[in-house]
Amino acid sequence: MSEKAEDLKRRVEAFMNEYVYAAEAEYHDHIENSGNRWSIPPIMEELKKKAKEQGLWNLFLAEFDEYGSGLTNLEYAPLAEIMGRSLIGAEPFNCSAPDTGNMEVLARYGTEEQKQKWLIPLLNGEIRSAFAMTEPAVASSDATNIQCSIKREGDEYVINGRKWWISGAPDPRCKIFILMGKTNPDAPRHQQQSQILVPRDTPGVTIIRPMKVFGSDDAPHGHAEIEFKNVRVPVSNLIGEEGGGFAIAQGRLGPGRIHHCMRLIGCAQRHWS
Ligand SMILES: Cc1cc2nc3c(=O)[nH]c(=O)nc-3n(C[C@H](O)[C@H](O)[C@H](O)COP(=O)(O)OP(=O)(O)OC[C@H]3O[C@@H](n4cnc5c(N)ncnc54)[C@H](O)[C@@H]3O)c2cc1C
C-alpha cells in the first residue's frame, strides 16, 4: 500500500466510525416510516456533502487521476472492504455500484459530449445511473445470450427488449441507463453487442416493478424489471463502436467484481464476527 492509500484508509475508517454507523438508524427509519420507500433519506445527502468536503470522494476511479483518487484497484480494495461494513457505507463516498462501473465506462470509452452530459453529474454525485444487461428470457450469466435489439434507423437507434434485476433504476435520482443489446445478431459471437446511453425519461421506457431479493426490495435503490419498447435515442448515444459492447462489459465488470467482493467481506466482518 502506498502512503496515500494508507492515509485514505485511515480517513475512510474514521469517517465510518464518526458519521456512517450513526446515520444507519435514521436512514432506515426514513425508508420504513416516511410514507415513501422510494424517496432518498436526507441524511444521505448530508453524508455525501461531508465526505466530499473531506476529499473522500470518487475513490474507486483507479487509473483516472483527472477524475478520482488515482488509486490502483489493489489500493482501493481495502477501502471498499471498510465501506462494506455498512449497507449505506459506499454512497457517502460516491463509490456505489452501479454508478462506479458506469463512470468507469464513460471515463474510458465515452465521447467528450457523453462525458459532459452524464459523467460529470455522476462524478459530482448529482444524479445516479443503472446498467441494463440481464434479461428474463435468457441465461444472462453468459452475456452473449442477451437478445435486446438495437437497430439503426437514420440518425437514431431503436431499442426493443426486456431487462430485469436492473439495480438503481427505481432510485428517483437515476437519470441514465447504460444498456447492452445487439446491433448485429449475425456478427461473430462476441461482436454482436453494443452499449448505448438511454435517458430514463425516454418515451417507451417502462419500469414494470421493483424486484425482491430474499424478500427485500432494497429501497430506495432497488432492482427493476424494465420494458424498452421502440425506444429511440440519437446515434451519438452509442458508447464506443458498434460491436464493442461485449468487450466494454468485461472491462466494466472486472473491477466491479472486486468492489462487490471486498464490500461483502466488510459486511461479513461486521455482522458475523
Ligand atoms: C441483487 C441483484 C442485482 C443485480 N443487478 C444487476 C444490474 O444492475 N444489471 C444487470 O444487468 N444485471 C443485474 N443482476 C443480474 C445478474 O447479473 C444475473 O442474475 C447474473 O448474471 C446471472 O444471470 P441469470 O440471472 O440470467 O441466471 P442464469 O444465467 O439463468 O443462471 C442460472 C443458473 O444456471 C447456471 N447456468 C447458466 N448457464 C448455464 C450453462 N450453459 N450450463 C450450466 N449451467 C448454466 C448458472 O451458473 C446459474 O447457477 C443483478 C442480480 C441480482 C440478484
The ligand as a Tripos MOL2 file, in Angstrom:
@<TRIPOS>MOLECULE
LIG
   53    58     1     0     0
SMALL
NO_CHARGES

@<TRIPOS>ATOM
      1 C1        -29.3200   -8.1850   -6.4090 C.3       1 LIG1
      2 C2        -29.0030   -8.2920   -7.8680 C.ar      1 LIG1
      3 C3        -28.6290   -7.1680   -8.5740 C.ar      1 LIG1
      4 C4        -28.3560   -7.2520   -9.9390 C.ar      1 LIG1
      5 N1        -28.0320   -6.0940  -10.6200 N.ar      1 LIG1
      6 C5        -27.9240   -6.1310  -11.9610 C.ar      1 LIG1
      7 C6        -27.7570   -4.9260  -12.7090 C.ar      1 LIG1
      8 O1        -27.6720   -3.8350  -12.1480 O.2       1 LIG1
      9 N2        -27.7160   -5.0040  -14.0590 N.ar      1 LIG1
     10 C7        -27.8080   -6.1930  -14.7160 C.ar      1 LIG1
     11 O2        -27.7630   -6.1830  -15.9390 O.2       1 LIG1
     12 N3        -27.9470   -7.3670  -14.0310 N.ar      1 LIG1
     13 C8        -28.0240   -7.3500  -12.6860 C.ar      1 LIG1
     14 N4        -28.2190   -8.5260  -11.9810 N.ar      1 LIG1
     15 C9        -28.3530   -9.7660  -12.6920 C.3       1 LIG1
     16 C10       -27.1580  -10.6850  -12.5750 C.3       1 LIG1
     17 O3        -26.0430  -10.1440  -13.2440 O.3       1 LIG1
     18 C11       -27.6080  -12.0280  -13.1470 C.3       1 LIG1
     19 O4        -28.5960  -12.5430  -12.2890 O.3       1 LIG1
     20 C12       -26.4710  -12.9910  -13.2990 C.3       1 LIG1
     21 O5        -25.5890  -12.5630  -14.3090 O.3       1 LIG1
     22 C13       -26.9830  -14.4020  -13.6520 C.3       1 LIG1
     23 O6        -27.7680  -14.3720  -14.8000 O.3       1 LIG1
     24 P1        -29.2350  -15.0100  -14.7800 P.3       1 LIG1
     25 O7        -29.9950  -14.4380  -13.6220 O.co2     1 LIG1
     26 O8        -29.8270  -14.8550  -16.1500 O.co2     1 LIG1
     27 O9        -29.0310  -16.5330  -14.4310 O.3       1 LIG1
     28 P2        -28.7350  -17.7210  -15.4350 P.3       1 LIG1
     29 O10       -27.7030  -17.3020  -16.4340 O.co2     1 LIG1
     30 O11       -30.0490  -18.2160  -15.9360 O.co2     1 LIG1
     31 O12       -28.0980  -18.7520  -14.4580 O.3       1 LIG1
     32 C14       -28.8770  -19.5280  -13.5300 C.3       1 LIG1
     33 C15       -28.0440  -20.6980  -13.0910 C.3       1 LIG1
     34 O13       -27.7740  -21.5430  -14.2230 O.3       1 LIG1
     35 C16       -26.3810  -21.7200  -14.4040 C.3       1 LIG1
     36 N5        -26.0980  -21.7440  -15.8480 N.ar      1 LIG1
     37 C17       -26.3330  -20.7640  -16.7560 C.ar      1 LIG1
     38 N6        -25.9920  -21.1560  -17.9940 N.ar      1 LIG1
     39 C18       -25.5140  -22.4330  -17.8750 C.ar      1 LIG1
     40 C19       -24.9880  -23.3970  -18.7970 C.ar      1 LIG1
     41 N7        -24.8800  -23.1130  -20.1120 N.pl3     1 LIG1
     42 N8        -24.5930  -24.5680  -18.3060 N.ar      1 LIG1
     43 C20       -24.6960  -24.8660  -16.9870 C.ar      1 LIG1
     44 N9        -25.1900  -24.0030  -16.0720 N.ar      1 LIG1
     45 C21       -25.5910  -22.8000  -16.5040 C.ar      1 LIG1
     46 C22       -25.7340  -20.5220  -13.7140 C.3       1 LIG1
     47 O14       -24.4210  -20.8150  -13.2600 O.3       1 LIG1
     48 C23       -26.6750  -20.3220  -12.5320 C.3       1 LIG1
     49 O15       -26.3850  -21.1690  -11.4700 O.3       1 LIG1
     50 C24       -28.4510   -8.4840  -10.6020 C.ar      1 LIG1
     51 C25       -28.8210   -9.6310   -9.8850 C.ar      1 LIG1
     52 C26       -29.1080   -9.5420   -8.5490 C.ar      1 LIG1
     53 C27       -29.5380  -10.7880   -7.8110 C.3       1 LIG1
@<TRIPOS>BOND
     1     1     2 1
     2     2     3 ar
     3     2    52 ar
     4     3     4 ar
     5     4     5 ar
     6     4    50 ar
     7     5     6 ar
     8     6     7 ar
     9     6    13 1
    10     7     8 2
    11     7     9 ar
    12     9    10 ar
    13    10    11 2
    14    10    12 ar
    15    12    13 ar
    16    13    14 ar
    17    14    15 1
    18    14    50 ar
    19    15    16 1
    20    16    17 1
    21    16    18 1
    22    18    19 1
    23    18    20 1
    24    20    21 1
    25    20    22 1
    26    22    23 1
    27    23    24 1
    28    24    25 2
    29    24    26 1
    30    24    27 1
    31    27    28 1
    32    28    29 2
    33    28    30 1
    34    28    31 1
    35    31    32 1
    36    32    33 1
    37    33    34 1
    38    33    48 1
    39    34    35 1
    40    35    36 1
    41    35    46 1
    42    36    37 ar
    43    36    45 ar
    44    37    38 ar
    45    38    39 ar
    46    39    40 ar
    47    39    45 ar
    48    40    41 1
    49    40    42 ar
    50    42    43 ar
    51    43    44 ar
    52    44    45 ar
    53    46    47 1
    54    46    48 1
    55    48    49 1
    56    50    51 ar
    57    51    52 ar
    58    52    53 1
@<TRIPOS>SUBSTRUCTURE
     1 LIG1         1 GROUP 0 **** ****
